[in-house]
Amino acid sequence: MNLGNSLFHARKKCGLSQEEVAEKLGVSRQTISKWETNETIPDIYQSKKMARLYNISLDSLIEFDVELDEIQEIIEKTDENIEEKINWTSAWGKKFPILVQYQQKVNTLNYARRINIMIDELKQEYQYSEQDAMLVLKDILYQTWKKRKNLK
């Protein structure tokens, strides 16, 4: 997403018009329009004022991704009871079929035994709860995978 789109979506998410933003920033509506269409870009001072107005960080404003923001909002609002009802393997399996296919091939008991040992080690060494230990291990796995992917 480009800067203009980021500015546009951040403004829309706040429910503000170009006129309202222009008035609060002390610029013309046309200036806001030019920023949102990438005709010109705001200076750092105006960008910081916009970030404050939209109640997001400057980094978030520059990289504002409406889809990512919506996903994060949904995650924050999801109730634990609803989470328990979701079959995440099936849901993600629609995008990644391996998730519903591997059980027939992989010796899951062997991997589960080793994962349980790592979870227990995290719980004991850092006094993490069961859930926190699992989340930390999951994040370590993800970060490791990301690094391996970038090395190729």
C-alpha positions in Angstrom: 0.0 0.0 0.0 1.3 3.5 -0.8 1.4 6.5 1.5 -1.6 8.2 -0.1 -3.7 5.0 0.5 -2.5 4.8 4.0 -3.5 8.4 4.8 -6.9 7.9 3.1 -7.7 4.7 5.0 -6.5 6.0 8.3 -8.7 9.1 7.9 -11.7 7.0 6.9 -11.2 4.7 9.8 -11.5 7.8 12.1 -14.7 8.9 10.3 -13.2 12.2 9.4 -13.8 14.1 6.1 -11.0 15.8 4.2 -12.4 19.2 5.3 -12.3 18.2 9.0 -8.7 17.0 8.8 -7.7 20.1 6.8 -9.2 22.4 9.4 -7.6 20.6 12.3 -4.2 20.7 10.5 -4.5 24.2 9.3 -4.2 23.3 5.6 -6.7 23.3 2.6 -8.9 20.4 1.7 -7.1 20.3 -1.6 -3.8 19.7 0.3 -5.3 16.6 2.0 -6.6 15.4 -1.3 -3.1 15.8 -2.9 -1.6 13.8 0.0 -4.1 11.0 -0.4 -3.6 10.8 -4.1 0.2 10.8 -3.9 0.4 14.1 -5.8 2.4 15.5 -3.0 3.4 14.3 0.5 3.0 15.9 3.9 6.1 17.1 5.7 7.1 15.3 8.9 5.5 17.9 11.1 2.1 17.5 9.4 2.5 13.7 9.4 3.0 13.7 13.2 -0.1 15.9 13.6 -2.1 13.5 11.4 -0.8 10.5 13.4 -2.0 12.2 16.6 -5.3 13.1 15.1 -5.9 9.5 13.9 -4.7 8.2 17.2 -2.0 6.0 15.8 1.8 6.1 15.7 3.7 7.8 12.9 5.1 4.4 11.8 1.5 3.0 11.8 0.3 6.0 9.8 3.0 5.5 7.1 2.4 1.8 6.9 -1.4 1.8 7.6 -2.9 -1.3 6.2 -6.6 -1.3 6.6 -6.9 -5.1 6.3 -4.2 -5.8 8.8 -5.7 -3.2 11.1 -9.1 -4.9 10.8 -7.6 -8.3 11.5 -5.9 -7.0 14.6 -9.2 -5.4 15.8 -11.0 -8.7 15.3 -8.3 -10.6 17.3 -8.6 -8.1 20.2 -12.4 -8.3 20.2 -12.6 -12.1 20.0 -14.0 -13.6 23.1 -12.3 -16.7 24.6 -15.5 -18.7 24.4 -15.7 -18.1 20.7 -12.0 -18.9 20.2 -12.7 -22.3 21.8 -15.3 -23.1 19.2 -13.1 -22.3 16.2 -11.4 -25.2 14.6 -8.2 -23.3 13.6 -6.7 -26.3 11.8 -9.8 -26.6 9.5 -10.0 -22.8 9.0 -6.3 -22.4 8.1 -6.5 -25.7 6.2 -8.6 -24.0 3.5 -5.6 -21.9 2.7 -2.9 -24.4 3.6 -4.2 -27.9 2.8 -1.1 -29.5 4.4 -2.7 -28.7 7.8 -5.5 -31.2 7.2 -3.4 -33.8 5.4 -0.2 -34.2 7.5 -1.8 -36.3 10.3 -1.9 -39.4 8.0 1.9 -39.2 7.3 3.7 -37.5 10.2 4.5 -39.3 13.5 2.7 -36.7 15.5 3.3 -38.5 18.8 7.0 -38.2 18.4 6.9 -34.4 17.7 4.3 -33.9 20.4 6.5 -35.6 23.0 9.4 -33.3 22.1 7.2 -30.2 22.1 5.8 -31.1 25.5 9.4 -31.3 26.8 10.1 -27.8 25.5 6.9 -26.4 26.9 7.7 -27.9 30.3 11.2 -26.4 30.1 9.8 -22.9 29.4 7.3 -23.3 32.3 10.0 -24.4 34.7 12.8 -22.0 33.7 10.7 -18.9 33.3 7.7 -19.7 35.4 5.4 -19.3 32.4 1.8 -20.6 32.4 1.0 -23.4 30.1 -0.5 -21.0 27.6 2.3 -18.5 27.7 4.9 -21.3 27.3 3.0 -22.6 24.2 2.8 -19.0 22.8 6.5 -18.4 23.3 7.4 -21.7 21.7 5.1 -21.0 18.8 6.7 -17.6 18.3 10.2 -19.0 18.4 9.2 -21.5 15.8 7.7 -18.8 13.6 10.8 -16.5 14.0 13.1 -19.5 13.2 11.0 -20.3 10.1 11.1 -16.7 8.9 14.9 -16.6 9.2 15.3 -19.8 7.3 13.0 -18.5 4.6 15.0 -15.3 4.2 18.3 -17.3 4.0 17.1 -19.1 0.8 
